[in-house]
């Protein structure tokens, strides 16, 4: 009896403190309230409360290096999904993102592929009664032209972080480079010169 | 036996809070409602959404408690305004492509080699992607520093990998386990082909007519045959061999041997032979 009353009193006190916490909305009051019980109780997020992003967020610093950036002549992104509506929305997002960042983009839709299976309907016998399943894979191809390495990395990371569930992506990058240094002149001449100078 | 109940401290059954949609303004900041990818919350999305095929004599299901709306991925966090805000944050990290090299020809002139590589992002039972290892190198032969003998030798060494119409050498490599190894091998192969093309062997100059890639008229058997036939014929007539018809015949024969057999080319050859031998 006494234990029950004590528990009820604890509950009431907890409730009041929880209520006060939700009104304040700051984490410092948790430390002030103290008590072992409070620290173990997790506050459920309420939909009416909105915590703002702190305004003094430090922007990540931009570092520049002396190495020349890689250049991509073409970036070909193939996106595969089972649902056409999802692909349409994703296409709208990818195209808008590319246009905002100043990248030329081209979209087309390769034909879908269907994989069909015919299986027996029943566990045992009944060969004449079957059931058919199909798996539809729908495609969308984005072609981006003339990107620097940094831009490509940024765009691809942005696109891939926002890839919806049930969608897969394959990226083919065509990088352009100058001829390697050792191919500009054949080294046989240099070798013969060395031999002459040695002898 | 004590029954522990956590909560509001015995004030009675809780009243259901009104949904957030009722408190939303028309000009609210939508990216703050859905800043990241989140499941669909019917209390936080103010638009009426109907999803699901209705039961017989029924109406389509509303958004509250609709499982189909939860299953499908929603793009509510990627509205145009949201994308613009993301772009403002990402702009500093995107250097521009230098405008002087916008067209493909200029790219080829300054950067002749092209390297293809593939990446992918997907979810499935396996994290392996066999296409990730493959590296393809494409170079135009005209951009390499080779003389004419070197070019021919290079073409012969490359074999199937060289496509004559586009003058492009394509090397694909996927036998090493890592992309970096394949890339190094491809560059190594390019270097080796280049240097081997500059070498001339002693037996390389003893090539016969069958070894040549292109038909060359001087000192060929066709030239000797033609001149012999003409001499035999002219010996009977005792007149000078006409040079214009021989030239025509020479051009036609060279075309047939180099460009392959075509209707147009064969008709030209026929005309030239007729005029050469004065046939009707």
Boltz contact constraints between the chains, C-beta under 6 A:
constraints:
  - contact:
      token1: [A, 3]
      token2: [B, 2]
      max_distance: 6.0
  - contact:
      token1: [A, 4]
      token2: [B, 2]
      max_distance: 6.0
  - contact:
      token1: [A, 7]
      token2: [B, 2]
      max_distance: 6.0
  - contact:
      token1: [A, 11]
      token2: [B, 9]
      max_distance: 6.0
  - contact:
      token1: [A, 12]
      token2: [B, 9]
      max_distance: 6.0
  - contact:
      token1: [A, 15]
      token2: [B, 8]
      max_distance: 6.0
  - contact:
      token1: [A, 15]
      token2: [B, 9]
      max_distance: 6.0
  - contact:
      token1: [A, 62]
      token2: [B, 92]
      max_distance: 6.0
  - contact:
      token1: [A, 86]
      token2: [B, 73]
      max_distance: 6.0
  - contact:
      token1: [A, 89]
      token2: [B, 75]
      max_distance: 6.0
  - contact:
      token1: [A, 93]
      token2: [B, 78]
      max_distance: 6.0
  - contact:
      token1: [A, 96]
      token2: [B, 83]
      max_distance: 6.0
  - contact:
      token1: [A, 97]
      token2: [B, 83]
      max_distance: 6.0
  - contact:
      token1: [A, 100]
      token2: [B, 87]
      max_distance: 6.0
  - contact:
      token1: [A, 101]
      token2: [B, 94]
      max_distance: 6.0
  - contact:
      token1: [A, 146]
      token2: [B, 97]
      max_distance: 6.0
  - contact:
      token1: [A, 148]
      token2: [B, 95]
      max_distance: 6.0
  - contact:
      token1: [A, 148]
      token2: [B, 97]
      max_distance: 6.0
  - contact:
      token1: [A, 150]
      token2: [B, 95]
      max_distance: 6.0
  - contact:
      token1: [A, 151]
      token2: [B, 94]
      max_distance: 6.0
  - contact:
      token1: [A, 154]
      token2: [B, 90]
      max_distance: 6.0
  - contact:
      token1: [A, 154]
      token2: [B, 93]
      max_distance: 6.0
  - contact:
      token1: [A, 154]
      token2: [B, 94]
      max_distance: 6.0
  - contact:
      token1: [A, 160]
      token2: [B, 121]
      max_distance: 6.0
  - contact:
      token1: [A, 164]
      token2: [B, 73]
      max_distance: 6.0
  - contact:
      token1: [A, 165]
      token2: [B, 73]
      max_distance: 6.0
  - contact:
      token1: [A, 168]
      token2: [B, 122]
      max_distance: 6.0
  - contact:
      token1: [A, 169]
      token2: [B, 121]
      max_distance: 6.0
  - contact:
      token1: [A, 170]
      token2: [B, 120]
      max_distance: 6.0
  - contact:
      token1: [A, 171]
      token2: [B, 119]
      max_distance: 6.0
  - contact:
      token1: [A, 172]
      token2: [B, 118]
      max_distance: 6.0
  - contact:
      token1: [A, 173]
      token2: [B, 117]
      max_distance: 6.0
  - contact:
      token1: [A, 174]
      token2: [B, 114]
      max_distance: 6.0
  - contact:
      token1: [A, 174]
      token2: [B, 116]
      max_distance: 6.0
  - contact:
      token1: [A, 175]
      token2: [B, 115]
      max_distance: 6.0
  - contact:
      token1: [A, 176]
      token2: [B, 107]
      max_distance: 6.0
  - contact:
      token1: [A, 176]
      token2: [B, 111]
      max_distance: 6.0
  - contact:
      token1: [A, 176]
      token2: [B, 114]
      max_distance: 6.0
  - contact:
      token1: [A, 177]
      token2: [B, 111]
      max_distance: 6.0
  - contact:
      token1: [A, 177]
      token2: [B, 113]
      max_distance: 6.0
  - contact:
      token1: [A, 178]
      token2: [B, 111]
      max_distance: 6.0
  - contact:
      token1: [A, 179]
      token2: [B, 112]
      max_distance: 6.0
  - contact:
      token1: [A, 183]
      token2: [B, 191]
      max_distance: 6.0
  - contact:
      token1: [A, 183]
      token2: [B, 194]
      max_distance: 6.0
  - contact:
      token1: [A, 186]
      token2: [B, 195]
      max_distance: 6.0
  - contact:
      token1: [A, 186]
      token2: [B, 198]
      max_distance: 6.0
  - contact:
      token1: [A, 188]
      token2: [B, 198]
      max_distance: 6.0
